[in-house]
Amino acid sequence: MAKRLLPKADKGLPPSTIYLDDLKEIEEILRSALASESAPLRILYSVDEDFVMDSIEELAAHGGHAKTLTISTTSKLSDALGVCRE
């Protein structure tokens, strides 16, 4: 098979706007779905692959806009094992 470039899907969607309140709700959902007392959940926010923050407050202090936002979750157990869920 020859090497070829895969076409990118044109979703035709405008850029989305996510507010801090939206991220707080997402964080609450993640915490209720994934956290347990034996393995507390840690949520990381990566902005444009340049900055990593571990709280909404840090994200608010960073300010501005981003081209990409990645939310990753880890637990104490997965930290010990070197695992990260995105």
Secondary structure as GFF3:
##gff-version 3
##sequence-region A 1 86
A	DSSP	alpha_helix	20	34	.	.	.	ID=ss1
A	DSSP	beta_strand	41	47	.	.	.	ID=ss2
A	DSSP	beta_strand	51	53	.	.	.	ID=ss3
A	DSSP	alpha_helix	56	62	.	.	.	ID=ss4
A	DSSP	beta_strand	69	75	.	.	.	ID=ss5
A	DSSP	alpha_helix	76	81	.	.	.	ID=ss6
###
